[in-house]
Amino acid sequence: MAHIVKTTVFLTDLSTFSAVNEIYARYFGPDYPARSCVQVSALPMGAKIEVEAVASLK
């Protein structure tokens, strides 16, 4: 997780953003990577959230 520099969070319901944000903080804090978050109409296999991550090895 320490090598992740950017994430994109896809949510099917943007009203769940605060709950997702709390969980995100547990995994990525306190040096949070850059993040984008967008609402989508559907995700594969009925998922409610998908997170795409870009990592950089130093």
CORPEWO-V592487 format. One record per backbone hydrogen bond with DSSP energy under -0.5 kcal/mol. NH is the residue of the N-H (numbers start at 1). CO is the residue of the C=O. E is the energy in kcal/mol with one decimal. If there is no record, write none. Layout:
BEGIN
NH;CO;E + NH;CO;E
END
This chain:
BEGIN
4;1;-1.4 + 5;54;-2.9 + 6;54;-1.4 + 7;34;-2.3 + 8;52;-2.5 + 9;36;-3.0 + 10;8;-0.5 + 10;50;-3.3 + 11;9;-0.5 + 11;38;-2.7 + 12;48;-2.1 + 16;13;-2.1 + 17;14;-1.7 + 20;16;-2.4 + 21;17;-2.9 + 22;18;-1.8 + 23;19;-1.8 + 24;20;-3.0 + 25;21;-2.1 + 26;22;-1.2 + 27;23;-1.4 + 28;24;-2.6 + 29;25;-1.7 + 32;30;-1.4 + 34;5;-1.9 + 36;7;-1.8 + 38;9;-2.6 + 40;11;-2.8 + 46;43;-1.3 + 47;44;-1.8 + 50;10;-2.0 + 52;8;-2.9 + 54;6;-2.9 + 56;3;-2.7
END
